[in-house]
Amino acid sequence: MKKVFLSLAVIAALTVVSCKQADANAEAAVDSTATEVVDTAAAAIDTAAAAVDTAAAAVEKAGEAVEAAKEEVKK
């Protein structure tokens, strides 16, 4: 009977120890994945910001062309 209880205690101890290691590894994996996602999102935001800047410059240039055309029509 003592051997059964000792065996169960050893199995329970190994189970608890192995679960803690898996949690630590899973937590590290989640941290690295979150970092990659943040880096990817930052790159996407930078790309979008560059596109917005290009579009804003094109709109400004078009506005200047419209103003120039207005002046030509007035003449």
C-alpha positions as CSV (number, residue, x, y, z in Angstrom):
1,M,0.0,0.0,0.0
2,K,2.9,2.4,0.8
3,K,4.4,1.7,-2.6
4,V,1.1,2.6,-4.3
5,F,0.9,5.9,-2.5
6,L,4.5,6.7,-3.1
7,S,4.2,5.9,-6.8
8,L,1.1,8.2,-7.0
9,A,3.0,10.9,-5.1
10,V,5.9,10.7,-7.6
11,I,3.6,10.7,-10.6
12,A,1.8,13.7,-9.2
13,A,5.0,15.6,-8.5
14,L,6.3,14.9,-12.0
15,T,3.0,16.1,-13.5
16,V,3.1,19.3,-11.5
17,V,6.7,19.9,-12.5
18,S,6.1,19.2,-16.2
19,C,3.1,21.5,-16.3
20,K,5.1,24.4,-14.9
21,Q,7.7,23.9,-17.6
22,A,5.1,23.8,-20.3
23,D,3.5,27.0,-19.0
24,A,6.9,28.8,-19.0
25,N,7.7,27.7,-22.5
26,A,4.2,28.6,-23.7
27,E,4.5,32.0,-22.0
28,A,7.8,32.6,-23.8
29,A,6.3,31.6,-27.1
30,V,3.4,33.9,-26.6
31,D,5.8,36.8,-25.7
32,S,7.8,36.2,-28.9
33,T,4.7,35.9,-31.0
34,A,3.3,39.1,-29.6
35,T,6.6,40.9,-30.3
36,E,6.5,39.7,-33.9
37,V,2.9,40.8,-34.3
38,V,3.7,44.3,-32.9
39,D,6.7,44.6,-35.3
40,T,4.6,43.5,-38.2
41,A,1.9,46.0,-37.3
42,A,4.4,48.8,-36.9
43,A,5.8,48.0,-40.4
44,A,2.3,48.1,-41.8
45,I,1.6,51.4,-40.1
46,D,4.8,52.9,-41.5
47,T,3.9,51.7,-45.0
48,A,0.4,53.2,-44.7
49,A,1.8,56.5,-43.4
50,A,4.1,56.7,-46.4
51,A,1.1,56.1,-48.7
52,V,-0.9,58.8,-47.0
53,D,1.9,61.2,-47.3
54,T,2.2,60.5,-51.0
55,A,-1.5,60.9,-51.5
56,A,-1.5,64.1,-49.6
57,A,1.3,65.5,-51.8
58,A,-0.7,64.5,-54.9
59,V,-3.8,66.2,-53.6
60,E,-1.9,69.3,-52.8
61,K,-0.4,69.3,-56.3
62,A,-3.8,68.8,-57.8
63,G,-5.2,71.7,-55.7
64,E,-2.4,74.0,-57.1
65,A,-3.2,72.9,-60.6
66,V,-6.9,73.7,-60.0
67,E,-6.0,77.2,-58.7
68,A,-3.8,77.8,-61.7
69,A,-6.6,76.7,-64.0
70,K,-9.0,79.1,-62.2
71,E,-6.5,81.9,-62.8
72,E,-6.3,81.0,-66.5
73,V,-10.1,81.0,-66.9
74,K,-10.3,84.5,-65.2
75,K,-7.9,85.9,-67.8
